[in-house]
Amino acid sequence: MKQRTFDNARVWCLGADVDTDVLAPGAYMKHGLDVIAKHCLEAVRSDFAPGVREGDVIVAGANFGIGSSREQAAGVLRHLGLAAVIAPSYSGLYFRNAFNLGLLLLTCPEAGQIEADECIAVRFDGDRPVVMRACGQRLDCAPIPDFLMDMVDAGGLLALLRRRKPA
């Protein structure tokens, strides 16, 4: 497994129960990700889409990605360049869509301790991601199986399958 680490990721904090309708608003679903991205989270964080930078992370409460199965809700965060989403739990459909599209999700029971605008680092101890806060606190996350990290590293399931396809 490729060890995916990053430093100085700026945190955007959200609450619990962030649903797919605020990630990818239904009114814009007829458009591509470039248009949907301009409206991502506008109902809860109007500053998000214009202010997010590549390498930032979202830290949210429980049940991130509840709602419909629209894969654009995960795809838009990848399109915006997020390094990861960190939350205590995720909707099952969102979890699978995110990894299928190459978006890293970290399941962290103590995610609520991370503060907005804080800069964090993520390291891996084997298959277990660890969030390192600026204050030095270490937050352990649930292990991520190799097959899911392979999808993240490849940029999503389709890219991984293309890479594995014999010539």
Buried (B, 14 or more C-beta within 10 A) or exposed (E): BEEBEBEEBBBBBBEBBBBBBBBBBEEBBEEEBEEBBBBBBBEEBEEBBEEBEEBBBBBBBBBBBBBBEBBBBBBBBBBBEBBBBBBBBBBEBBBBBBBBBBBBBBBBBBBBBBEEEBEBBBBBEEBEBBBBBEEEEEBEBBBBEEEBBBBBBBBBBEBBEEEEEEE
